[in-house]
Amino acid sequence: MAHDTFSRFIGGSPGQVILRLIFLSFVVGIILSALSLDPMSLVDMVIRFFNRLWNMGFDAILSLGRYFLLGAVIVIPLWLIGRVLSLGKR
């Protein structure tokens, strides 16, 4: 019972999840490399975002909303496609 709950929580068997994560890590790494981004620049971008958030006050809420919308433009359609494709598997 506990194994089923754990497998359901992580999205499959541990071996499959690890292989999927390794593959996705390579793909995302290639994409980020093509965009000339590295981990430290991403961390720096996050730190600068929170510094601007602190320094700008309420204007930062608008920036946060723009970031949310920018991300939602990618995340929501991908989620919707994933849900539609998973309907056939049930």
Residue frames relative to the residue before (quaternion, step in Angstrom):
aa qw qx qy qz dx dy dz
M 1.0000 0.0000 0.0000 0.0000 0.00 0.00 0.00
A 0.6856 0.4756 -0.2896 0.4689 3.58 0.87 -0.95
H 0.6270 0.5342 -0.3347 0.4577 3.60 1.07 -0.74
D 0.6385 0.5200 -0.3222 0.4670 3.59 1.00 -0.80
T 0.6505 0.5123 -0.3134 0.4649 3.57 0.96 -0.85
F 0.6589 0.5038 -0.3065 0.4671 3.57 0.95 -0.88
S 0.6613 0.5035 -0.3054 0.4646 3.59 0.91 -0.91
R 0.6522 0.4962 -0.3178 0.4768 3.56 0.98 -0.78
F 0.6372 0.5407 -0.3265 0.4415 3.58 1.01 -0.80
I 0.7573 0.3731 -0.2217 0.4879 3.62 0.83 -0.91
G 0.5738 -0.6439 0.3555 0.3602 3.60 1.25 -0.10
G 0.7994 -0.1095 0.0475 0.5888 3.60 1.14 0.46
S 0.7181 -0.3822 0.3065 0.4942 3.52 -1.27 -0.30
P 0.6285 -0.5697 0.3625 0.3860 3.61 -1.05 0.67
G 0.6472 0.5272 -0.3291 0.4415 3.61 0.95 -0.80
Q 0.6691 0.4911 -0.2991 0.4709 3.57 0.92 -0.88
V 0.6467 0.5186 -0.3185 0.4598 3.56 0.98 -0.84
I 0.6464 0.5136 -0.3237 0.4622 3.59 0.94 -0.84
L 0.6654 0.4913 -0.3090 0.4694 3.60 0.90 -0.88
R 0.6413 0.5187 -0.3201 0.4660 3.59 0.98 -0.81
L 0.6709 0.4937 -0.2989 0.4656 3.59 0.95 -0.86
I 0.6198 0.5278 -0.3432 0.4685 3.59 1.04 -0.73
F 0.6639 0.5033 -0.3035 0.4624 3.59 0.88 -0.95
L 0.6823 0.4821 -0.2922 0.4654 3.59 0.85 -0.95
S 0.6138 0.5488 -0.3485 0.4480 3.59 1.06 -0.69
F 0.6478 0.5010 -0.3175 0.4781 3.58 1.00 -0.81
V 0.6633 0.5079 -0.3155 0.4501 3.59 0.87 -0.90
V 0.6779 0.4722 -0.2920 0.4818 3.58 0.86 -0.93
G 0.6214 0.5439 -0.3375 0.4519 3.59 1.04 -0.73
I 0.6469 0.5056 -0.3160 0.4754 3.58 0.99 -0.83
I 0.6573 0.5083 -0.3104 0.4617 3.58 0.93 -0.88
L 0.6756 0.4833 -0.2992 0.4695 3.59 0.87 -0.91
S 0.6270 0.5242 -0.3362 0.4680 3.57 1.05 -0.71
A 0.6441 0.5149 -0.3192 0.4670 3.59 1.00 -0.80
L 0.6955 0.4378 -0.2584 0.5078 3.58 1.16 -0.61
S 0.4230 -0.7293 0.4302 0.3228 3.58 1.36 0.11
L 0.4424 0.6485 -0.4888 0.3805 3.56 0.95 0.90
D 0.0792 -0.7708 0.6288 0.0643 3.53 -1.10 0.68
P 0.7125 -0.4788 0.2845 0.4268 3.60 -1.19 0.37
M 0.6666 0.5005 -0.3212 0.4494 3.59 0.94 -0.80
S 0.6394 0.5039 -0.3472 0.4655 3.61 1.01 -0.65
L 0.6234 0.5248 -0.3434 0.4670 3.59 1.08 -0.65
V 0.6408 0.5028 -0.3188 0.4847 3.58 0.99 -0.84
D 0.6416 0.5236 -0.3166 0.4626 3.57 0.99 -0.85
M 0.6377 0.5204 -0.3290 0.4629 3.59 1.00 -0.79
V 0.6537 0.5019 -0.3170 0.4693 3.60 0.97 -0.82
I 0.6488 0.5122 -0.3154 0.4661 3.58 0.96 -0.86
R 0.6608 0.4938 -0.3093 0.4731 3.60 0.95 -0.87
F 0.6094 0.5505 -0.3526 0.4485 3.58 1.04 -0.74
F 0.7081 0.4446 -0.2789 0.4723 3.60 0.81 -0.94
N 0.5969 0.5372 -0.3642 0.4717 3.61 1.12 -0.53
R 0.6577 0.4836 -0.3065 0.4895 3.57 0.96 -0.86
L 0.6089 0.5576 -0.3422 0.4486 3.57 1.03 -0.81
W 0.6836 0.4773 -0.2781 0.4771 3.57 0.91 -0.91
N 0.7261 0.4629 -0.2465 0.4446 3.58 0.89 -0.96
M 0.7249 0.4592 -0.2586 0.4437 3.59 0.99 -0.69
G 0.3552 -0.7548 0.4924 0.2482 3.58 1.14 -0.32
F 0.8581 -0.0981 0.0730 0.4987 3.57 -0.88 -0.96
D 0.5597 0.5821 -0.4011 0.4325 3.60 1.15 -0.40
A 0.5855 0.5848 -0.3645 0.4270 3.56 1.18 -0.54
I 0.5757 0.5763 -0.3869 0.4322 3.59 1.10 -0.56
L 0.6376 0.5102 -0.3235 0.4780 3.58 1.04 -0.74
S 0.6343 0.5109 -0.3282 0.4784 3.59 1.01 -0.78
L 0.6291 0.5301 -0.3264 0.4655 3.55 1.00 -0.80
G 0.6483 0.5119 -0.3103 0.4705 3.57 1.01 -0.79
R 0.6410 0.5075 -0.3252 0.4751 3.59 1.03 -0.76
Y 0.6409 0.5069 -0.3272 0.4747 3.60 0.99 -0.79
F 0.6287 0.5345 -0.3296 0.4586 3.56 1.02 -0.83
L 0.6882 0.4754 -0.2879 0.4665 3.58 0.83 -0.94
L 0.6213 0.5408 -0.3356 0.4570 3.56 1.02 -0.78
G 0.6885 0.4616 -0.2736 0.4879 3.57 0.93 -0.86
A 0.6477 0.5374 -0.3207 0.4346 3.57 1.00 -0.83
V 0.5782 0.5829 -0.3768 0.4288 3.59 1.12 -0.60
I 0.7105 0.4034 -0.2476 0.5207 3.61 1.11 -0.61
V 0.7197 0.4947 -0.2671 0.4074 3.57 0.75 -1.08
I 0.6842 0.5079 -0.3097 0.4220 3.61 0.77 -0.95
P 0.6812 0.4575 -0.3261 0.4694 3.67 0.78 -0.79
L 0.6379 0.5159 -0.3371 0.4618 3.61 1.00 -0.75
W 0.6403 0.5112 -0.3217 0.4745 3.57 1.00 -0.79
L 0.6620 0.5106 -0.3031 0.4573 3.56 0.91 -0.91
I 0.6459 0.5032 -0.3178 0.4781 3.59 0.96 -0.83
G 0.6452 0.5251 -0.3139 0.4577 3.57 0.99 -0.84
R 0.6657 0.4936 -0.3018 0.4713 3.57 0.97 -0.82
V 0.6502 0.5045 -0.3204 0.4691 3.59 0.98 -0.84
L 0.6774 0.4864 -0.3010 0.4625 3.59 0.92 -0.84
S 0.6644 0.4992 -0.3135 0.4594 3.60 1.07 -0.62
L 0.5110 0.6406 -0.4306 0.3783 3.62 1.19 -0.25
G 0.6703 0.5084 -0.3029 0.4479 3.58 0.99 -0.74
K 0.6494 0.5370 -0.3115 0.4392 3.59 1.18 -0.44
R 0.6358 0.5582 -0.3348 0.4148 3.59 1.18 -0.29
